[in-house]
Amino acid sequence: MTATATAPTAGPATAGAGPLRIGPHEVRTPVVLAPMAGITGEAYRTLCREQMEAAGGEGVFVSEMVTSRALVERTPESLRLVRHGPGVALRSTQLYGVEPRTVGAAVRVLVEEDLADHVDLNFGCPVAKVTRRGGGAALPWKSSLFASVVREAVRAAEPAGVPVTVKMRVGVDAEHHTYLDAGRAAEGEGAAAVALHARTAEQYYSGTADWSRIARLKEAVTSVPVLGNGDVWSGEDAVRMVAETGCDGVVVGRGCLGRPWLFADLAAAFAGRPERVRPSLGEVAAMLHRHAVLLAEEFGTAEAPDEDRACRDIRKHVAWYLKGFPVGSSLRQRLALVPTLDALAEVLAELDADAPWPGDDAEGPRGRTAATKRVALPEGWLDSRELTGSAARMVADAEASVSGG
């Protein structure tokens, strides 16, 4: 499926942003694929990149989050996660860490071994196993620690000319906002861009993203691009976010789950063109199967693909791909149990290939929409914005062991 499989909308979108510059790199379309654990491996990045390029666009496609300590210790899974396919013009990798020297060491691995052209730092993850150790969306509350992590990463990347960017949330919760201070600090420490998911960690993925926060960050950070993230479900949403907030581009996460062709829509929307991809069920099935083939090669090799792992991994994508289409529960269950790529193809062949795009039923929110969650934090974390006492000791020990990628 390519961007030629399109249908016109009621009227043309109006593009509101030009090319996106991240350090020395410039991309035609101001769109970034958000890092998503278990989703944005090389297989899915390939599908999204192909769709955007087929529509004449060019974006940034960031890897899954990689733990700094795991990369420093060169665990097999961390090395798999930072692998980019041949011919990728801008290899973007996201790192997570809480200890500045470890983050700096991980960046040096990436740049000295020529594994990345762009490094993104994760300060937005709301997951308990990350925030409980002071990482992700919890870390910017400790303002000096945040600045130190960014500073060490920038210093490590600077000799190779590799830009470092920051992705963050509004704050921990409604009483503890950090995004304006963190944005200014990141800018001051040499970050090449800052991206804001316009929710707090407590909001997780619930409710509606507050785009006004993106506008405020754009007013506060003036020398580097500001990117907006949250509730971009369509090309029209992306253009509207830029128009309403003045941000320099958008970061797209859950909106592309099960529909990599969203990146063709985004390329067209920012170019001011009206076409949008509206695939038939047969075209969606072909994309799903190709996704599984690419996963088998990602988990193994092109010569020795790991079909078993690919067939297990593709299960979580099935409902996203089939959202809104008339596919019965029995067939969906069989798709979730296929052991081989050939078996997957056989079940997909039973779908009504001519079934048209279901319209609104396939549009809008997808992925996690859980209610607000109390943020798991180290004991006493919110008592002070400075890193002292047990919190300092905890950060020093936080990456003493490796839990994988």
C-alpha positions, 0 to 999 in steps of 0.5 A: 500500500502506498500513498497513491491509495487515497481518497480526497477529503472535503477540502485541502489542509493548510500547512502551518510549519516548514521543514524541521531542523534538529541540529545539523539535520533538516527534514522536509516534514515536521513530524517525529514518530514517538518512541514506543516500547515494544512498538517502534522497532526497526520493523514498524519504523520501516513501514512508517518511513515508507509511507511518508516517503511514498507521499513525498515526505521526510520525517524523524523515526525514533527507536524504542527507549534503550536503558543507558546502563544496558547499552554501556554493558552492551547487552544483546537486547540493547544492541538490537534496539539501537540497530537501524536498517541500511539506508536510513538517513537519520538514525534516531535513538532514545535513551533512558537514564537517571545517572548523568555519567551513565547517560553520558557513557551511553551516548559515547557508545552511540556516537563513537561506534557510529550507531546514531545520528540523533539522540533523544532523552526520555523524560516523559515515561509515566510507567511505574517501574521507571518513575519509581526510580526517579526516571522518566517523567519524575526526573525533571522535578529534580532540576539540577539532576535534569540539567546534569543529565542533559549536559552530560549527554550533550557533551558526549555527543558534541565531538561527533556533531550528533544533536541531543533532544529532550522529550518530556511531560507537563510534570508529575501531576497538577501540583508539580509542573516542571515543563517550563523550567525543564524546557529552559534548562534543556535549551541552556544546556545545548539540547537541539529541540524539546518535545512536550507531551501535553499531559502530566505523568498522573494523567498517563494517557487519559483525558485530553492533552492540553495543547495550551501547554505546548504554546506556553513552552514555545513562548519560553523556549525561543532558540531551538524547535519546540515539538508538540505531542498528544492527541494527534490522530490525523493529518488535520490534527497535526496541522491544527496543533501547529496552527494553535500552538505555534510549535515547530512540529508534531510528535505522533505516538498512539495515533499511528498504532495499526496504521503506518499510513498515517505518515502518508496523511501527515506528509500530504497535510503538511504539504497542503494536499487533500489526499488521505489514505483509506485502505481496504481490508485487503490492503490492511491485511497485506500491511499486517502480514508485511509487518510480521515478515519484517518483525521476523527479520528484526528478531532474527536475520533476513537469512534466518528469520525468527517467525515464532517471536514475530508471530507472538509480537504481532498479536498486540497489533492485530486489533489496531490494524482491524479497528472498525472493520467487520471481522468476527471474534473467532477470526481475530482469535485465530490471528492471535494464535498463528505459529508461522508466517504462512499460517498468518497469511492463510488466516488473513486470506479469509478476510473480505479483501474488498471491505472498504475503509470503515470511516469514523469507526477506524479513526480517532483514539487508539491504544492506551486510554487508562484513567489517571494513576497515582505516580510511583515515586521514590520516598520523599521525591517531591519534598524538594527540587534538589537531589539530596539525602536518600534520593541522591543515594538512590540515583547513584545506585539506580543503574547499578544493575541491568534489567534488559534493553 
